[in-house]
């Protein structure tokens, strides 16, 4: 009796590796259920990562466009007239260039009521959407404020604006069949032949209307088509540090008698607003993704509760062999966490794949949201641990005799 009384008290021990192996066994023995449950978590994680990655790619592209276009470009058009349709005054470009030192380049376009065609055999109504505009000898710097460039040939100079020469936007050249300047190609503008002297590169984001424009000299347009000297738009490049001041002064300088009839806009503001909208929309989608994650967590908790019910016999047997409540609880928490982590890793892979696919489709630089990758995995870990708490508690409360008793 003495030996029995003094025998050491052996406690049941369960190593971490044993808990993990038991959890893996529990997951792999029910492969379909495990896959479907993990899929719910993976959808939420993939949504989070892809939303953030796509948003960051769009914002990076917008910032690159803003940097390339410059934030110092102002677009000046007619505003709203009180009694009649407002128009820019004929001398507005000269007034701006003379009185506002903050403006580095000023160029105006004048609308020409004429039709551009490949040749006279094509009906005048078949213009292909090509419009005709004119510039003056003082507006030869047009490509500077609009950040344009010549694809081949050259832009207008002081000589070409005084003769029937034309510079075509990229889309206008395509629709008029001008692919090179070999052989000195010409086009027909309302019955008059114009020599094509150059074609512009495509405007991809701003000033896209210039892509379908044929640009001629104003003096020629006035002589041939009775074009008025009222500009439709003025393009100005401003010293960046004086942008706000110049924007406030331009209406009064362009039309001293009615400054309210002059509208001044900074086109890159649209890109900045788009960036804010994209970010706001991404936050909404992220909230929805979090809801999906929460639903996935509830699904894990539900599956684990079902697992506890199905494995009552196993739990009772282990408890009879010496497993403590803590051992049983830890097994189910680890199993739940591993199930959620499986979904999290799968979601990360899917999310990164979506971001890479989107970047390739849009020809954007791929932006992998590394921070959100770690957040996604951490969220899956935390969600799995939390979702497994109740099933683990329920399993640990089962008494051995009750657990092994056959269901009635």
C-alpha positions in Angstrom: 0.0 0.0 0.0 2.9 2.3 0.8 4.4 1.8 -2.7 1.1 2.7 -4.3 0.7 5.8 -2.2 4.1 7.0 -3.0 4.0 6.3 -6.7 4.4 9.3 -8.9 1.3 11.0 -10.3 1.6 10.6 -14.1 -0.4 13.3 -16.0 -1.6 12.9 -19.5 0.6 15.0 -21.9 -0.1 16.0 -25.5 2.7 17.5 -27.6 2.0 20.2 -30.2 3.0 17.9 -33.0 0.5 15.4 -31.7 -2.3 18.0 -31.7 -1.4 19.1 -35.2 -1.3 15.5 -36.5 -4.7 14.8 -34.9 -6.1 18.0 -36.5 -4.7 17.1 -39.9 -6.2 13.6 -39.6 -9.6 15.2 -38.8 -9.4 17.4 -41.8 -8.1 14.8 -44.3 -10.7 12.2 -43.3 -13.4 14.6 -44.6 -11.8 16.0 -47.7 -14.9 17.3 -49.5 -16.3 19.0 -46.4 -12.8 20.5 -45.7 -12.5 21.8 -49.3 -15.9 23.4 -49.4 -15.5 25.0 -46.0 -12.0 26.4 -46.8 -13.5 27.7 -50.1 -15.7 30.1 -48.2 -12.7 31.6 -46.4 -10.6 31.7 -49.6 -13.3 33.7 -51.4 -13.2 36.4 -48.8 -9.4 36.6 -48.6 -9.1 36.6 -52.4 -11.7 39.4 -52.6 -9.8 41.5 -50.1 -6.4 41.0 -51.9 -7.7 41.4 -55.5 -9.8 44.5 -54.6 -6.8 46.2 -52.9 -4.4 45.1 -55.7 -6.6 46.3 -58.5 -7.3 49.6 -56.7 -3.6 50.2 -56.1 -2.8 49.4 -59.8 -5.5 51.8 -61.0 -4.3 54.5 -58.6 -0.7 54.0 -59.7 -1.7 54.3 -63.3 -3.7 57.4 -62.6 -0.8 59.0 -60.7 1.5 58.1 -63.6 -0.9 59.7 -66.0 -1.1 62.8 -63.9 2.7 63.0 -63.6 3.0 62.5 -67.4 0.4 65.0 -68.3 1.3 67.5 -65.6 -1.0 69.3 -63.2 -0.2 72.7 -64.8 -2.5 72.4 -67.8 -5.6 74.6 -68.0 -8.5 74.2 -70.5 -10.4 77.3 -71.2 -13.8 77.3 -72.9 -16.9 79.4 -73.2 -19.0 79.4 -70.0 -22.7 80.1 -69.6 -24.1 83.2 -71.1 -27.0 85.1 -69.5 -29.0 86.1 -72.5 -27.4 84.1 -75.4 -24.9 81.4 -76.0 -21.5 82.4 -74.7 -18.4 82.6 -76.9 -14.8 83.2 -76.3 -13.7 86.6 -77.6 -11.4 86.6 -80.7 -8.6 88.4 -78.8 -8.8 86.2 -75.7 -5.7 84.1 -76.5 -3.6 87.3 -77.2 -4.9 88.9 -74.0 -4.0 86.0 -71.9 -0.5 85.7 -73.4 0.1 89.4 -73.0 -1.2 90.0 -69.5 -0.5 86.8 -67.6 3.1 86.1 -67.1 2.2 82.9 -65.3 1.2 81.3 -68.6 4.1 79.6 -70.3 2.2 78.5 -73.4 -1.1 79.6 -74.9 -2.7 78.1 -78.0 -6.2 78.2 -79.3 -8.3 76.1 -81.7 -10.9 77.5 -83.9 -13.8 75.4 -85.2 -14.0 75.1 -89.0 -17.3 74.3 -90.8 -15.8 71.9 -93.3 -15.8 68.2 -94.1 -12.6 66.2 -94.4 -12.5 63.2 -96.8 -9.9 61.0 -98.4 -10.8 62.4 -101.8 -13.7 64.1 -103.7 -15.2 60.7 -104.7 -16.3 60.1 -101.1 -19.6 61.8 -100.2 -19.2 64.7 -97.8 -21.5 63.1 -95.3 -19.0 60.3 -94.8 -16.5 62.1 -92.7 -15.8 59.2 -90.3 -16.2 61.5 -87.4 -13.3 63.7 -88.4 -13.6 67.3 -87.4 -11.6 70.3 -88.8 -10.1 73.0 -86.5 -7.7 75.8 -87.2 -4.8 77.4 -85.4 -3.0 80.8 -85.8 0.7 81.6 -86.2 0.7 82.5 -82.5 -0.7 79.1 -81.5 2.1 76.9 -82.9 3.0 75.8 -79.4 -0.3 73.8 -79.2 1.5 70.5 -78.5 3.2 71.9 -75.4 0.2 72.5 -73.1 -1.6 69.4 -74.3 1.5 67.2 -74.0 1.3 66.0 -77.6 3.9 64.8 -80.0 4.2 64.0 -83.7 4.2 60.4 -84.8 5.6 61.2 -88.3 6.0 64.3 -90.4 6.0 67.6 -88.5 3.6 70.0 -86.8 2.6 73.4 -88.3 5.1 76.2 -88.5 4.7 79.9 -89.6 4.8 78.9 -93.2 2.4 75.9 -93.3 -0.4 77.8 -91.5 -0.5 80.2 -94.4 -0.9 77.5 -97.1 -3.3 74.5 -97.5 -1.5 72.1 -95.2 -3.0 69.9 -92.6 -1.9 68.0 -89.5 -4.0 65.0 -88.6 -4.8 63.4 -85.2 -4.1 59.7 -85.0 -7.7 58.6 -85.4 -8.3 61.1 -88.2 -5.3 59.8 -90.1 -6.5 56.2 -89.7 -10.0 57.0 -91.0 -8.6 59.0 -93.9 -6.2 56.2 -94.8 -3.0 58.2 -94.1 -0.3 55.8 -92.8 2.8 57.5 -94.1 3.9 60.6 -95.9 5.5 58.8 -98.9 4.3 60.3 -102.1 3.0 63.6 -100.4 -0.5 62.4 -99.6 -3.4 64.8 -99.7 -7.0 64.9 -98.3 -10.0 66.8 -99.5 -11.6 69.3 -97.2 -14.9 70.5 -98.6 -13.7 70.5 -102.1 -10.1 71.8 -101.5 -7.0 69.7 -101.5 -4.8 69.9 -98.4 -1.3 68.4 -98.2 -0.8 66.2 -95.1 2.4 67.4 -93.4 2.2 65.4 -90.2 0.3 63.0 -88.0 0.1 63.2 -84.2 0.6 60.4 -81.7 -2.5 59.2 -79.9 -3.8 61.1 -76.9 -4.8 58.3 -74.6 -6.3 60.0 -71.6 -6.9 63.7 -72.0 -7.5 65.8 -75.1 -8.7 62.7 -76.9 -10.9 64.9 -79.1 -7.7 65.9 -80.9 -7.3 62.3 -82.1 -10.1 62.8 -84.7 -9.1 66.4 -85.6 -7.6 67.8 -88.8 -5.7 71.0 -88.0 -5.3 73.7 -90.6 -4.2 77.3 -90.6 -6.8 79.9 -89.6 -6.0 82.3 -92.4 -6.5 79.5 -95.0 -9.7 78.4 -93.3 -11.0 82.0 -93.3 -10.2 82.4 -97.0 -11.7 79.1 -98.1 -14.5 78.4 -95.5 -15.3 81.8 -94.0 -14.2 80.6 -90.6 -14.9 83.1 -87.8 -12.0 84.1 -85.5 -13.8 83.0 -82.4 -11.9 80.2 -80.7 -13.7 77.1 -79.4 -11.0 76.3 -76.8 -7.8 77.7 -75.4 -5.1 75.5 -74.0 -2.7 77.0 -71.5 0.3 75.7 -69.6 0.9 77.5 -66.3 3.8 77.8 -63.9 2.8 75.3 -61.2 3.4 77.6 -58.3 1.0 80.2 -59.8 -1.7 77.7 -61.0 -4.4 78.8 -58.6 -3.7 82.5 -59.0 -3.7 82.2 -62.8 -6.9 80.2 -62.8 -8.7 83.0 -60.9 -7.3 85.7 -63.2 -8.0 84.1 -66.6 -11.7 84.8 -66.8 -11.3 88.5 -66.2 -8.5 88.7 -68.7 -10.2 86.6 -71.4 -13.4 88.6 -71.2 -13.2 91.7 -68.9 -16.8 92.6 -69.6 -18.3 89.2 -68.7 -15.8 87.0 -66.9 -18.6 84.6 -65.9 -18.8 83.6 -69.6 -15.4 82.0 -69.4 -14.9 78.5 -68.0 -11.5 77.3 -66.7 -10.9 73.7 -65.8 -7.8 71.6 -64.9 -8.4 68.3 -66.8 -6.1 66.3 -64.4 -8.7 67.0 -61.7 -10.8 64.3 -63.3 -8.0 61.8 -62.8 -7.6 62.8 -59.1 -11.4 62.5 -58.6 -11.3 59.1 -60.2 -8.6 58.1 -57.8 -10.7 59.1 -54.8 -13.7 57.4 -56.2 -11.7 54.2 -56.8 -10.5 54.3 -53.3 -13.9 54.8 -51.8 -15.4 52.1 -54.0 -12.6 49.8 -52.8 -13.5 50.5 -49.2 -17.1 49.5 -49.9 -16.0 46.3 -51.6 -13.5 45.5 -48.8 -16.4 45.8 -46.3 -18.4 43.3 -48.4 -15.3 41.0 -48.5 -15.1 41.2 -44.7 -18.8 40.2 -44.5 -17.9 37.2 -46.8 -15.1 36.4 -44.4 -17.5 36.6 -41.4 -19.9 34.2 -43.2 -17.0 31.9 -43.8 -16.1 32.0 -40.1 -19.7 31.1 -39.2 -19.5 28.2 -41.7 -16.3 26.9 -40.0 -17.9 27.1 -36.6 -21.0 25.3 -37.9 -18.9 22.6 -39.5 -16.8 22.2 -36.3 -20.0 21.8 -34.2 -21.2 19.1 -36.6 -17.8 17.5 -36.3 -18.1 17.5 -32.5 -21.4 15.7 -32.7 -20.1 13.2 -35.2 -17.0 12.4 -33.2 -18.6 12.0 -29.8 -17.3 8.4 -29.7 -13.8 9.5 -30.5 -13.9 12.2 -27.8 -15.3 9.8 -25.2 -12.6 7.2 -26.0 -9.8 9.8 -25.7 -11.2 11.1 -22.5 -11.4 7.6 -21.1 -7.7 7.1 -22.0 -6.7 10.1 -20.0 -7.0 13.1 -22.4 -7.9 16.2 -20.5 -10.5 18.8 -21.4 -7.7 21.1 -22.4 -6.4 18.5 -24.8 -9.8 18.0 -26.5 -10.3 21.8 -26.7 -6.9 22.4 -28.2 -7.4 19.8 -30.8 -10.6 21.4 -32.1 -9.2 24.9 -32.0 -6.1 23.8 -33.9 -8.3 22.0 -36.4 -10.5 25.0 -36.9 -7.4 27.3 -37.3 -5.8 25.0 -39.8 -9.0 24.8 -41.8 -9.2 28.6 -41.9 -5.5 28.9 -42.8 -5.9 26.5 -45.6 -8.7 28.8 -47.0 -6.5 31.8 -46.3 -3.5 30.5 -48.2 -5.7 29.5 -51.1 -7.4 32.9 -51.1 -4.0 34.6 -51.2 -3.0 32.6 -54.2 -6.3 33.3 -56.0 -6.1 37.0 -55.1 -2.6 37.4 -56.4 -3.6 35.6 -59.6 -6.5 37.9 -60.1 -4.3 41.0 -59.6 -1.6 39.7 -62.1 -4.3 38.8 -64.6 -5.9 42.2 -64.4 -2.6 44.0 -64.7 -1.7 42.0 -67.8 -5.2 42.6 -69.3 -5.0 46.3 -68.7 -1.2 46.5 -69.5 -0.7 48.0 -66.1 2.3 47.5 -63.8 1.2 44.7 -61.4 1.0 46.0 -57.8 1.0 43.2 -55.3 -0.5 44.4 -52.0 2.1 42.7 -49.7 0.6 44.3 -46.6 -2.8 42.9 -47.4 -1.3 39.4 -48.1 -0.1 39.3 -44.5 -3.4 40.8 -43.3 -5.3 38.1 -45.2 -3.4 35.3 -43.7 -3.6 36.9 -40.2 -7.3 37.4 -40.6 -7.7 33.7 -41.6 -5.7 32.6 -38.6 -7.7 34.8 -36.1 -11.0 33.9 -37.7 -10.3 30.2 -37.5 -9.2 30.4 -33.9 -12.3 32.4 -32.9 -14.6 30.1 -34.9 -13.2 27.1 -33.1 -13.7 28.4 -29.6 -17.3 27.3 -29.1 -17.0 23.9 -30.8 -13.8 23.3 -28.7 -15.6 24.3 -25.5 -18.5 22.1 -26.3 -16.3 19.1 -27.1 -14.3 19.6 -23.9 -17.5 19.5 -21.8 -18.5 16.1 -22.9 -18.2 13.5 -20.2 -16.5 10.2 -21.2 -19.5 8.0 -20.2 -21.9 10.3 -22.0 -19.8 10.6 -25.1 -19.4 6.9 -25.7 -23.1 6.1 -25.0 -24.9 5.1 -28.2 -27.4 7.6 -29.5 -31.0 6.6 -28.7 
